[in-house]
Amino acid sequence: MTRLSELLRGESKHSLSMPRWLERLASIGIVTGDPEIARRQRITNIGAFVAAGTTLAHVVVNAVHDAGGLVIVHLFNGVFAFLALLIPNLHRYGENAAAIGLATLVLLGTLAIVWLLGTASHLQIYFTLIGALLLFVGMQNWKLFSVYFVLFTMALLVTVNYAPHDGLIMPQDTALRDMLTNQAMINTITVNCVIIFYAMAALRRAEVNLENEYARSEALVTTMMPTSIATRLKLMPDQRIADRIECLSILFADLVGFTKAAHDLPPDQVVAYLDELVCAFDALCERFGTAKIKTIGDCYMAVAGIDGDGPGGARAIGRLALAMLDTPRRCRLLGGQCLQLRVGLHCGLATAGVIGDMRFSYDVWGDAVNVAARMESHGVPNRIHVSEAFRAMTDGGFIFEERGTTDIKSIGRARTFFLLGDQQESSRH
């Protein structure tokens, strides 16, 4: 079983992590506190930076080819790259303001550059980058995406059919068009890969975080109640869980002298001691197939037989009690003292169910619970005090010592016993 402490202390799934400098760069201008919007805006920023980078690459390549003849193109590309770098500043005006700004810039910029350099340059391929807008605005804004999809499609059709083939600048330079074609193809592949890679990495991080949160919630539910009850609660959240258990075995264990020993100790020592002890008890519950119900101060309550197996539950809770009795001796001292447990066991009819809404819990009620509590409170330190009903239910599975007739508060005189050991373990030795 996955432990809640492991999940809370970092034993979680890990996803692909980006370099810190890249995350800081992608977060420029983002002011929202909504993680989903922030994720889309970071992808938008990456798109803007990649657009600026590919445009500056055009400036370099064009300058190498013909620095003087392409001055107008250099200026155009420089202005485009500058505006692309300013896109993150638009986040403050709305969750999709930067995405709209970037899409509009690419639309108008591609229209203009194709008219300047001609369709022979195949720069119109940049219109196909419109698909990235869906990553910027999200599926919930599909109408906005649809508008820009139509605009980009219309712009592509108009450009292909009406823009000059060789353009308005240096129309005779076929080598320039061939070079631009190759660069446009490479840039388009690069832009698509970078944006999709970053978007998928961000999505995977969100999925992993969600999986970790789900695992924490699952672990939290299963630590608050038995696994079978937690499963029922998750499968039927609207159905009230209320069960009548004909023979439930109940354990109460209390630390003798705890209040006096902890009186003058600092809180961290007291909590550390109780944490170690209760964690050990929880591990024993898991080992013997019993269910922890709750702790009440320094008192520990557990049950067995929830599934209706009365004899099996009684044997399980008896073995748990025997194992718990030695646990304080294996734990740290409290204020220099090794405390002892006083344990009480009983089995009988009980009612069980889940109560509460804001902080729900699984609990058990009934006379059987009261009798088990009385077995503990009327018991002896370092011994397991059990009722006659519990002894009868185990059917020779344990070794008992008769205590005799005891006057039990609210019950009267009753025959009780001390549980000494497991009959099977004794027979092996």
C-alpha positions in Angstrom: 0.0 0.0 0.0 1.3 3.5 -0.9 1.8 5.4 2.3 0.6 9.0 2.5 3.9 10.1 4.1 5.9 8.9 1.1 3.7 11.0 -1.2 3.8 14.1 0.9 7.6 13.9 1.4 8.4 13.7 -2.3 8.1 10.1 -3.3 6.2 11.1 -6.4 6.4 10.7 -10.1 8.8 12.9 -11.9 8.3 14.5 -15.3 10.7 16.1 -17.8 12.0 19.3 -16.3 13.2 22.3 -18.4 16.3 24.3 -17.5 15.5 27.1 -15.1 16.6 29.8 -17.5 14.2 28.6 -20.1 11.3 28.5 -17.6 12.1 32.1 -16.5 12.3 33.2 -20.1 9.0 31.5 -20.9 7.3 33.1 -17.9 8.1 36.7 -18.9 5.1 39.0 -18.7 2.8 36.4 -17.1 0.7 37.8 -14.2 -2.1 35.3 -13.9 -2.3 32.9 -11.0 -4.3 30.3 -12.9 -1.8 27.4 -13.7 -3.7 26.4 -16.9 -3.7 29.9 -18.3 -0.1 30.4 -17.3 0.9 27.2 -19.1 -0.8 28.4 -22.3 0.8 31.8 -22.0 4.3 30.2 -21.6 3.7 28.3 -24.8 2.7 31.6 -26.5 5.9 33.2 -25.3 8.0 30.3 -26.7 6.1 30.7 -30.0 6.9 34.5 -30.0 10.6 33.9 -29.2 10.9 31.2 -31.9 9.2 33.5 -34.4 11.7 36.3 -33.6 14.6 33.8 -33.8 13.7 32.5 -37.2 13.1 36.0 -38.5 16.6 37.1 -37.3 18.0 34.0 -39.0 16.4 35.3 -42.2 18.2 38.6 -41.6 21.6 36.9 -41.3 21.2 34.7 -44.3 19.7 37.5 -46.5 22.6 39.8 -45.5 25.1 37.2 -46.5 23.4 36.8 -49.8 23.0 40.5 -50.7 23.2 43.0 -47.8 22.7 46.1 -50.0 19.9 44.9 -52.3 17.7 43.6 -49.5 17.8 46.6 -47.2 14.0 46.9 -47.2 13.6 43.2 -46.3 16.2 43.5 -43.5 14.3 46.4 -42.0 11.0 44.6 -42.3 12.4 41.5 -40.6 14.0 43.5 -37.9 10.7 45.3 -37.1 8.9 41.9 -37.1 11.5 40.3 -34.7 11.3 43.4 -32.4 7.5 43.2 -32.3 7.6 39.4 -31.7 9.8 40.0 -28.7 7.3 42.5 -27.3 4.4 39.9 -27.4 4.8 38.8 -23.8 3.9 42.3 -22.6 0.4 41.7 -23.9 -0.4 39.1 -21.2 -1.4 41.8 -18.8 -4.3 42.8 -21.1 -6.0 39.4 -21.1 -5.4 35.6 -21.1 -5.4 35.4 -24.9 -4.2 38.9 -25.7 -0.6 37.8 -26.5 -1.8 34.8 -28.5 -4.0 37.1 -30.6 -1.2 39.6 -31.0 1.2 36.9 -32.2 -1.3 35.4 -34.6 -2.1 38.8 -36.1 1.6 39.6 -36.4 2.4 36.4 -38.3 -0.7 36.8 -40.5 0.2 40.4 -41.6 3.9 39.8 -41.7 3.7 36.7 -43.9 1.3 38.5 -46.3 3.7 41.4 -46.6 6.9 39.4 -47.0 5.4 37.1 -49.7 4.3 40.1 -51.7 7.8 41.6 -51.4 9.7 38.4 -52.3 7.1 36.5 -54.3 5.4 33.1 -54.1 8.5 31.6 -55.7 10.2 32.0 -52.3 7.5 29.7 -50.8 7.4 31.9 -47.7 3.6 31.4 -47.7 4.3 28.1 -45.9 4.4 30.2 -42.7 0.6 30.4 -43.0 0.5 26.7 -42.0 1.8 27.5 -38.5 -1.8 28.6 -37.6 -2.3 25.2 -35.9 0.0 26.3 -33.0 -2.7 29.0 -32.1 -4.8 26.1 -30.6 -2.0 25.4 -28.1 -1.9 29.1 -27.3 -5.6 29.7 -26.6 -6.7 26.1 -25.6 -9.6 24.0 -26.8 -12.1 26.0 -24.7 -11.4 29.0 -27.1 -12.0 27.0 -30.3 -14.2 29.7 -31.7 -11.4 32.2 -31.5 -9.1 29.7 -33.2 -11.7 29.0 -35.9 -11.8 32.7 -36.8 -8.0 32.9 -37.2 -8.0 29.6 -39.1 -10.4 31.0 -41.6 -8.3 34.2 -41.9 -5.1 32.3 -42.4 -6.7 30.0 -45.0 -8.1 33.0 -46.9 -4.8 34.8 -46.8 -3.0 31.7 -48.1 -5.5 31.4 -51.0 -5.2 35.1 -51.9 -1.4 35.0 -51.7 -1.1 31.9 -53.9 -3.5 33.2 -56.5 -2.7 36.9 -56.6 0.7 37.6 -55.2 3.5 38.2 -57.8 5.5 35.0 -58.5 8.9 36.7 -58.3 8.0 39.5 -55.9 8.6 43.2 -56.0 12.2 43.1 -54.7 15.0 41.7 -56.9 12.6 39.6 -59.1 15.4 38.4 -61.3 17.4 36.8 -58.4 16.2 33.1 -58.6 19.0 32.0 -56.3 17.5 34.2 -53.6 14.1 32.5 -54.0 15.7 29.0 -53.9 17.6 29.9 -50.7 14.4 31.4 -49.1 12.5 28.2 -50.0 15.0 26.0 -48.2 15.2 28.2 -45.2 11.4 28.6 -45.0 11.0 24.8 -45.0 13.6 24.3 -42.3 12.2 27.2 -40.2 8.7 25.8 -40.4 9.8 22.4 -39.2 11.8 23.9 -36.4 9.0 26.2 -35.2 6.5 23.3 -35.2 8.9 21.0 -33.4 10.0 23.5 -30.7 6.4 24.7 -29.9 5.0 21.1 -29.9 7.9 19.8 -27.8 7.5 22.5 -25.2 3.7 22.2 -25.2 3.8 18.5 -24.7 6.5 18.8 -22.0 4.3 21.3 -20.2 1.2 19.1 -20.6 3.1 16.1 -19.3 4.2 18.1 -16.2 0.6 19.0 -15.6 -0.5 15.4 -16.1 2.2 14.2 -13.6 1.2 16.8 -11.1 -2.5 15.7 -11.5 -1.5 12.0 -11.1 0.5 12.9 -7.9 -2.4 14.8 -6.5 -4.7 11.9 -7.3 -2.4 9.4 -5.7 -2.2 11.7 -2.6 -6.0 11.8 -2.4 -6.2 8.1 -2.8 -3.7 7.5 -0.1 -5.4 10.0 2.1 -8.8 8.2 1.8 -7.2 4.8 2.4 -5.4 6.0 5.5 -8.7 7.4 7.0 -10.6 4.1 6.6 -10.3 0.5 5.6 -9.5 -0.2 2.0 -12.8 -2.0 1.3 -14.7 1.0 2.7 -12.6 3.5 0.8 -13.3 1.5 -2.4 -17.1 1.6 -1.8 -16.9 5.3 -1.0 -15.2 6.1 -4.3 -17.4 3.8 -6.4 -20.7 5.1 -4.8 -19.9 8.6 -3.5 -23.6 9.4 -3.1 -24.6 6.3 -1.2 -24.4 6.4 2.6 -22.1 3.7 4.1 -23.8 2.2 7.1 -23.2 -1.4 8.0 -24.4 -3.8 10.7 -21.5 -6.1 11.6 -22.7 -9.2 13.6 -19.3 -9.9 15.1 -16.8 -7.2 15.1 -13.5 -7.6 17.0 -12.4 -4.4 18.7 -9.1 -3.4 20.3 -8.3 -0.4 22.5 -4.7 0.2 23.6 -3.7 2.9 26.0 -0.3 4.1 27.2 0.0 3.8 31.0 1.5 6.9 32.6 1.7 8.9 29.3 0.3 12.1 30.7 2.7 12.3 33.6 5.7 11.3 31.5 4.9 13.9 28.8 4.0 16.8 31.2 7.2 18.7 31.2 8.6 17.6 27.8 8.8 19.9 24.7 6.1 19.3 22.1 8.5 18.0 19.5 9.7 15.1 21.7 6.1 14.1 22.6 5.0 14.2 19.0 8.1 12.3 17.8 7.4 9.6 20.4 3.8 9.2 19.5 4.5 9.3 15.8 7.0 6.5 16.0 4.7 4.4 18.1 1.6 5.0 16.0 3.5 4.3 12.8 4.6 1.0 14.3 1.1 0.2 15.2 -0.2 1.1 11.7 2.4 -1.2 10.2 1.2 -4.0 12.4 -2.4 -3.4 11.4 -1.4 -3.8 7.8 0.6 -6.9 8.6 -2.2 -8.7 10.4 -5.0 -7.4 8.1 -6.8 -5.3 10.7 -8.1 -1.8 10.4 -7.0 1.2 12.4 -10.0 3.4 13.3 -8.5 6.3 15.1 -6.2 7.6 17.8 -7.8 9.4 20.8 -5.0 11.2 22.6 -2.6 8.3 23.5 -5.2 5.7 23.0 -5.2 3.5 19.8 -8.3 1.9 18.4 -8.4 -0.9 15.7 -11.0 -3.4 14.5 -11.1 -6.7 12.5 -13.9 -8.7 11.0 -15.4 -5.9 8.9 -15.9 -8.4 6.1 -18.2 -10.5 8.3 -15.6 -13.2 9.2 -16.0 -13.1 13.0 -13.6 -15.9 14.0 -11.0 -14.7 11.4 -11.3 -11.1 12.7 -10.9 -12.2 16.3 -7.7 -14.2 15.5 -6.3 -11.2 13.6 -7.0 -8.7 16.3 -5.6 -11.1 19.0 -2.3 -11.4 17.0 -2.2 -7.6 16.6 -2.6 -7.1 20.4 0.2 -9.6 21.1 2.5 -7.8 18.6 1.6 -4.3 19.9 2.4 -5.2 23.5 6.1 -5.4 22.8 6.2 -2.3 20.6 6.9 0.3 23.3 10.0 -1.5 24.3 11.4 -1.2 20.8 10.7 2.5 20.5 12.5 5.5 22.0 12.0 6.4 25.6 9.7 9.2 26.6 11.3 11.4 29.2 13.7 8.6 30.1 10.8 6.2 30.7 9.7 3.1 28.8 5.9 3.2 28.9 3.7 0.1 29.0 0.5 -0.6 27.1 -2.8 -1.6 28.6 -4.9 -3.4 26.0 -8.5 -4.5 25.9 -10.3 -6.8 23.4 -13.9 -7.7 22.8 -16.1 -8.9 19.9 -19.8 -8.5 19.3 -22.5 -6.7 17.4 -21.6 -3.2 16.1 -22.7 -0.5 13.7 -20.1 1.0 11.3 -20.2 3.8 8.8 -18.8 6.9 7.3 -19.9 10.2 8.9 -19.1 13.8 8.2 -18.7 15.9 5.1 -15.9 18.5 5.5 -13.8 16.0 7.4 -15.4 12.6 7.1 -14.3 9.5 8.9 -15.1 5.8 9.3 -16.2 4.9 12.8 -17.9 2.1 14.8 -20.5 2.3 17.5 -22.4 0.0 19.8 -22.2 -2.0 23.0 -19.3 -4.0 21.7 -17.3 -0.8 21.4 -18.1 0.2 25.0 -17.3 -3.2 26.3 -13.9 -3.2 24.5 -13.1 0.2 26.0 -14.0 -1.1 29.5 -11.7 -4.2 28.9 -8.9 -1.7 28.4 -9.7 0.7 31.2 -10.2 -2.2 33.7 -7.1 -4.0 32.5 -3.5 -4.3 33.8 -0.4 -2.6 32.4 1.5 -4.7 29.9 -1.3 -7.2 29.6 -4.2 -7.9 27.2 -7.5 -8.0 29.0 -10.3 -9.8 27.0 -13.9 -10.6 27.4 -15.4 -14.1 27.6 -17.0 -13.5 24.2 -13.7 -12.9 22.6 -12.2 -16.0 24.2 -15.1 -18.1 22.9 -14.9 -16.6 19.4 -11.2 -17.6 19.0 -12.1 -21.2 19.6 -8.8 -22.4 21.1 -6.6 -20.3 18.9 -4.9 -18.5 21.8 -3.6 -19.2 25.3 -5.5 -17.5 28.0 -5.3 -17.0 31.7 -8.5 -16.6 33.6 -8.7 -13.4 35.6 -11.9 -14.3 37.3 -15.0 -12.3 37.8 -14.4 -8.5 37.5 -16.8 -5.7 38.3 -16.9 -3.7 35.1 -18.3 -0.2 35.1 -21.7 0.1 33.3 -21.6 -3.6 32.7 -21.5 -5.3 36.1 -19.7 -8.4 37.1 -18.3 -10.3 34.2 -15.9 -13.2 33.6 -12.7 -12.0 31.9 -9.3 -13.3 30.8 -5.8 -12.3 30.0 -4.5 -13.1 26.5 -1.0 -14.7 26.9 0.0 -16.0 23.5 -0.8 -17.6 20.1 -1.6 -21.3 20.3 -0.1 -21.9 16.9 3.2 -20.2 17.8 3.4 -22.2 21.0 2.9 -25.5 19.2 5.7 -24.7 16.8 8.1 -24.2 19.6 
